[in-house]
Amino acid sequence: MRPRVKICGITNLEDALAAVRAGADALGFVFYEKSPRFITPDAAAKIAARLPPFIERVGLFVNEEPETVDATCQEAGMGLAQIHFEVDESYLKALKTKALPVVRAKEPADVRKFSGRYRLVDAYCEAYGGMGKRLNLAWFEGADCEHIVIAGGLEPDNVVEVLPYGFYGVDVSSGVEAFKGKKETAKMEAFVRAVKGAV
């Protein structure tokens, strides 16, 4: 089965609808004020309300309490919370919103954190997300890739390299941008086509 495609860092309705038309399964909205892709919950809610059924809406959070994550997801119409900072199982259990923990991998052992649980694995960098840094695919040999969404430096020209690993999903942000915060439709179409074939 081909991986699901999440396009992250959506900041406007035009990009959201173009991503859906391209064949994205999920859209990511960044509720982290220091990000160039930051969007307010109110603006995200207006976009989410215009999306068709069966498109997952994912809110990305950094250093927020569970109560804030839940309240923001409810306000913004998000169905999934992407927890992009170091947390443990007790934090995840405290959430009322379904969560996707993020592992910012520094070494091979990191990709097995939260093993058996659906999670997103990104390359570690000091900043949070969207830096385009790639992971060493050798780290995923023998891992439960069917539970992993892989991120980090993916773009239309290289995403085919991750397909043989059987990842649950692929996540892209900077790799399909015209500039930070603005997507390029042709790049999104090329990315989805590379993952899924013609849609």
C-alpha positions in Angstrom: 0.0 0.0 0.0 1.3 3.4 -0.9 1.9 5.8 2.0 -0.5 8.5 3.0 0.6 12.0 2.2 0.5 14.9 4.7 1.3 18.4 3.5 2.2 20.5 6.4 2.5 24.3 7.0 -0.8 25.3 5.4 -1.4 29.0 5.9 -4.2 29.8 3.4 -7.2 28.4 1.7 -5.8 28.5 -1.8 -2.9 26.2 -0.8 -5.2 23.9 1.2 -7.6 23.3 -1.7 -4.7 22.9 -4.1 -3.1 20.3 -1.8 -6.4 18.4 -1.6 -6.8 18.5 -5.4 -3.2 17.2 -5.7 -4.2 14.2 -3.7 -3.1 14.9 -0.1 -4.6 12.8 2.6 -3.9 15.2 5.5 -3.1 18.9 5.9 -1.0 20.3 8.8 -1.5 23.6 10.5 1.3 25.0 12.7 0.2 26.5 16.0 3.7 27.6 17.0 4.1 31.3 16.9 7.8 31.3 16.2 7.3 29.4 12.9 7.2 31.2 9.6 4.2 28.9 8.9 2.3 29.9 12.0 -1.5 30.2 11.6 -4.0 31.3 14.2 -6.7 28.8 15.4 -9.4 31.1 14.0 -7.8 31.3 10.5 -7.2 27.5 10.6 -10.8 26.9 11.5 -12.0 28.9 8.5 -9.9 26.8 6.2 -10.8 23.5 7.9 -14.5 24.3 7.5 -14.0 24.5 3.7 -12.2 21.2 3.3 -14.0 18.1 1.9 -14.8 15.1 4.1 -12.1 12.4 4.7 -9.2 14.9 4.7 -7.4 14.8 8.1 -6.8 18.1 9.8 -3.6 18.0 11.9 -2.6 20.7 14.4 1.2 21.0 15.1 2.1 22.1 18.7 5.4 22.9 20.4 5.8 23.3 24.2 2.1 23.5 25.0 0.1 21.9 27.9 -2.4 19.2 27.1 -5.3 21.5 28.0 -4.1 24.1 25.5 -3.6 21.5 22.7 -7.2 20.2 23.3 -8.8 23.7 23.4 -6.9 24.8 20.2 -7.8 21.6 18.3 -11.4 22.1 19.2 -11.4 25.7 18.2 -9.6 25.1 15.0 -11.4 22.0 13.9 -8.4 19.7 14.1 -8.9 15.9 14.3 -5.3 15.1 15.3 -2.6 16.8 17.4 1.0 16.5 16.2 3.1 16.9 19.4 6.4 18.2 18.1 8.4 18.2 21.3 9.7 15.8 23.9 6.8 14.1 25.8 6.1 10.9 27.5 3.1 8.5 27.6 1.5 10.3 30.6 1.4 13.5 28.5 -0.2 11.7 25.6 -2.7 10.1 27.9 -3.7 13.5 29.3 -4.8 14.6 25.9 -8.5 14.3 24.9 -7.5 14.8 21.2 -5.9 11.9 19.3 -2.2 12.5 19.2 0.7 11.8 16.8 3.9 12.1 18.8 7.0 13.4 17.0 10.4 11.8 17.4 13.3 14.2 16.5 15.8 11.5 15.7 19.5 12.0 16.5 20.6 8.4 16.3 19.3 5.0 15.1 17.8 4.0 18.4 15.5 7.1 18.3 13.4 5.8 15.5 12.1 3.0 17.8 10.8 5.4 20.4 7.1 5.0 20.9 7.5 1.6 19.0 4.1 0.1 18.2 2.4 3.5 18.3 1.8 5.7 15.2 4.4 8.5 15.3 6.1 10.9 13.1 9.9 10.7 12.8 11.8 13.8 11.8 15.5 14.7 11.6 16.7 16.5 14.8 17.5 20.1 14.5 17.5 22.9 17.1 14.5 24.6 15.5 11.1 22.9 15.3 10.3 21.5 11.8 10.5 22.7 8.3 14.3 22.8 8.1 14.6 20.3 5.2 17.2 18.1 7.0 17.1 14.4 5.9 17.2 11.2 7.9 19.6 8.3 7.3 17.3 5.7 5.9 19.5 2.9 7.2 18.2 3.7 10.7 14.8 2.3 9.7 16.1 -1.2 8.8 14.0 -3.6 10.9 11.8 -0.8 12.5 8.0 -0.9 12.5 7.8 1.4 9.6 4.1 0.6 9.1 3.5 2.8 12.2 5.8 5.7 11.1 5.2 8.9 9.2 8.6 10.0 7.9 9.5 13.6 7.5 12.6 15.6 7.0 14.0 16.9 3.7 11.4 15.1 1.5 10.6 16.6 -1.9 9.3 15.4 -5.3 12.7 14.3 -6.5 13.7 12.2 -3.5 10.5 10.8 -1.9 10.6 7.7 -4.0 13.7 6.6 -2.0 11.6 6.1 1.1 8.8 4.1 -0.6 10.4 0.6 -0.2 10.4 0.9 3.6 6.6 0.7 3.8 6.1 3.8 5.9 2.5 4.6 7.0 2.9 8.1 5.7 5.2 10.8 4.3 5.2 14.4 5.5 6.3 17.4 3.5 6.5 21.1 4.1 9.5 23.0 2.8 9.9 20.6 -0.1 6.7 21.8 -1.8 7.0 25.5 -1.1 7.5 28.5 -3.3 8.8 30.2 -0.1 8.2 29.7 3.6 4.5 29.7 4.2 3.4 29.6 0.6 3.0 26.3 -1.3 3.7 25.7 -5.0 0.9 23.8 -6.6 3.1 22.1 -9.2 5.5 20.8 -6.5 2.6 19.4 -4.5 1.2 17.6 -7.5 4.6 16.2 -8.4 5.2 15.1 -4.8 1.8 13.2 -4.6 2.4 11.8 -8.0 5.8 10.4 -7.0 4.2 8.8 -3.9 1.0 7.5 -5.3 1.3 7.5 -9.0 -1.2 9.5 -11.1 -4.2 10.6 -9.1 
